[in-house]
């Protein structure tokens, strides 16, 4: 009877070990599947951002190079896809209510709309994302927004300095007007009054945003391109990991001090 009970116990242990192996194999397969899915979507997002940014740059050529006559097919295709250019004024179409000149569009396109979008993203992150993932999600979304808005906002800001000279006729000389808005002159108090806004938009978009990206990439350079020692990748610890290690060392030092005090006592 004892031998029979021992055999049953051995069988139970073997069954438990087999179940554990199956659970481990299933968990590993699920992790690999999730990793492949995450890699696929990262690849899709990267290619999508490249396509959208390239389109915005190409589409902006119609405004920055007004003297060039593009092919009719090219021009009509770009007009159909104007929604991807993130020109909020054209999408919302405020012209039905009131006509906005270039100066007002400059403020709305490069300052008001991005700030409103950032506020919406931060609010949505606070209310819809777990607390431990808020910073990661908000950072990723805001970087994606800056990537998508950069070409259009930069092009729109530089149009402040794009002028065209018109001949006003006999004895009237010439006059310069904005290419983007032929009702606005490129001189005078009104034109100079809006110069700080254009300079601010240029400082934020074509200058500030790339500097921000450069700073982020520089701080993460060792994780992006880790060192290789003896054929093995050596990754630098993250800031969170460093803080955890520092707290652990501090706690260990405190414990050692307590042990030393107890020993002296």
Buried (B, 14 or more C-beta within 10 A) or exposed (E): EEEEEEEEEEEEEEEEEEEEEEEEEEEEEEEEEEEEEEEEEEEEEEEEEEEBBEBBBBBBBBBBEEEEEEEEEEEEEBEEEEEBBBBBBBEEEBEEEEEBEBBBBBBBBBBEBBEEBBEEBBEEBEEEBEEEEBEEBBEEBBBBBBBBBBBBBBBBBBBBEBBBEEEEEEEEEEBBBBBBBEEBEBEEEEBEEBEEBBEBBBEBBBEBBEEBBEEEEEEEEEEEEEEEEEEEEEEEEEEEEEEEEEEEEEEEEEEEEEEEEEEEE
